[in-house]
Amino acid sequence: MIASLLFIVFLSMMMAGVPIGAALGLAGAACIALANADSQWFGLLAVPQNFYAGLGKYPLLAIPMFVLVGSIFDRSGVAARLVNFAVAIVGRGPGMLPLVAIGVAMFMGGISGSGPATAAAVGGVMIAAMHRAGYPAGFSASVVAGAAATDILIPPSVAFIVYSVLVPGASVPALFAAGLFPGVLAGLALIIPAVWLARRHGMGQLEASLPRPPFWKSLREAAWGLAAPVLILGGMRMGWFTPTEAAVVAVFYGLFVGMVVHRSIGVRDLFDILREAGELSAVILIVVSLAGIFAFSLSTLGVIDPITQAIVNSGLGSTGILLLVLALLLVLGMFLDGISILLIFVPLLYPLMVHYQWDVVWFGVLTVLTVAIGQFTPPMAVNLMVASKIAQVRMEATTRWVLWLVLAMTVAMLMVLQWPQIALWLPHKLGY
């Protein structure tokens, strides 16, 4: 009874517009109190303990740092320089700007690891450029939103950091390595329909008349941005620093590039950058900490085992259950942000991983890839909301274009499902 009430209260508050973090914490605390009605303080002393326990994990220190890195590189003009360099490589012509947008977003994912942050950084540059070249605003927003979704796969990834905290045996370096090839595969899958749609519908007719940036000049200007993922990922691979320490190194590298090299960030800009990153980090970490209360109530009320047994005994088998789980995650991704989905459902899914002996790293990549698809699938996709706002277009105008991109990335997800070595070859090769 109380276990059912936990989900009823949570869903009721969500539908009433209560922020997801508050809904998680309040529902968990209410059910803890009801389950311990005869105890002193109704057992609510467990609430502050689990609030702190949700935050007191070393890998989570990387989250505010990577969020700050995204803000710094957004302000430093790195995205615009990467766009010029990409255009210098691929040239001008119908369909080339969507290709550039996806490529630059994938590269930015190796710096910030946040989908909405990349949608804002790349969208601010690419949507205006695509508008000047004659692309419809709805198509431009769809391409940027889909491209930004690859960023929670390509390392570093905030989603993988949270997943590693929730799942024993899934280390951050292994997840980072496992996400690289699926992230690149997802980006390539997006390029095919984006270029095809642009050429089929005659978009970007003005693109060929725009000047092509000189290659060597563009390379010099983009060199500092190009070196950022090499520093972050190469340093972790060489053992110079942990993923958490890599985030701090990336912050100082970004400040050096923005303040000394490009001089696009002044001392007065630091306050706005720190405030922006602090607000976003606070939102993420408060949700993480309040989800700790929800997870504690799940375990103490004995909810997880009955749900696991019901699923196992459903007769669907390992493949059927896995497809059902991925379909559920895709639908949830349309309405919730990725971090919240992981915090709520990974504790419920972990017993299934153990029962069916799914590789926890491979399942983590599948989970994050599926959630990434949901981030740009209407009606309430977070990346699509950001890109639509920048393009100044209603989300309904993106539907005819974005569904092609959703289908393409879904095919990439099914490929990772069918051939796990796409995700697992690199971490095995690196010894993780």
C-alpha positions, 0 to 999 in steps of 0.5 A: 500500500505504502509502496504504491502511494510512493509512486502515486504521490510522486506522479501527482506532484509531477503532474501538478507542476512540482519540480522533479527534485522536490517531487522525489524528495517529498514523496520519499520523505512522506512514505518514510514517515508513513512506514515508520509511524510508530518510531521516534520522529517517524524515521525522518532522521533518515532524510537528511542522512540520505540527502547528504549521502546522495551528494557525498560521492567523489565522482559527482565533484566532476559535474559542476566542473564540466558544467563550468567548462561548457560555460567557459567555452561557450563564452570564449568563442570556441564554437564559432572558430570550430564552425569556421574550421569545419566549413573550411574542410567540407566547403560550401554547398547544399547540406554542408552546414547541417553536416558542420553543425552535427560535427561541431556539436559532437566535438563540443561534446568532448569538452562539456558533456552536456546536451542543452549546453551544447545546443545553446553554444552550437545553436547560437552560431549555426542556426543564424548561419543556416538562416542566412543560407536559406534553411528553414528555422524548424529544420535548423533547430531539429539538426542542432537539437539532434546533434547536441543529443550525442554529447551525453555519449561522447566523453566526458559525459555528466550522464555517465558520471551519474550512472557510475555512482548508481551502478557498482562495477561501472567505472567512469573511465570504462563508461567514457571509453564505451561511449565514444564509438556509439556517440560517433555512430549516432552522429554519423546516423544523424548526418545521413538524413540531415544532408538528404533532407536538405538536398531533397527539399532544395534547402541552403540554396544561398550556401554555395554563394557564401565565402569559404574560410581559408583553411590554414587561418581557420586551423590556427584559430581553432587549434586551441579548441581542438586541443581541449578533448585531447588534453582531457581524454588523453590526460585521463588515459595517460594516468595524469589525472582522474576524470574529476581532476580532468574537469578541473584541468579543463576549467583552467585550460578554458580560462587560459584560452578565453582570457589569454589566447582569444581574449574574449573573456574579461575579468568582469565576465567571470561572475556571470560565467560562474553564476550561470554554471553554479545555478545549473550545477545546483539544479543537477546536484539538488535533484541528485541529493533528493533522489537519494531520499527517493531511492532510500524509500524504495529500498526500505519499503521493499519495492525493488524486489517485487517489481523485479520478480514481476518483470522476470516472471512475465515470460518475455525473456531477456531480449523482450525485457530489454526492448521493453525497458528501452522503449520505456526510457525513450518515452520518459526521455521525451518528458524528463531530463536524462539525469532525473531518468537515471536517478529514478530508474537505474536503481530499479533496473540494476537487479535486472542487469544482475539477473540477466547478466547484462554487461553493466557498461554496455547497458549504461551506454544503451540507457544513455543512448536511448535517453539521448534520443528522447532529448530531441523527441517531441513533445517536451524534449529539452534539447529541442526546446533550447534549439527552438527558442534560439531559432525563434520557432514553435516546436511544432514546426520541427516535427516533420524534420526531427522525426527523421533524425529520431529514426536515424539515431534509433537505428544506431541504438539498435545496432549497439543493442545487436552488436555490443562490441561497438561499445565494449571493444574500446574499454576492453582494449584499454584494459578497463 
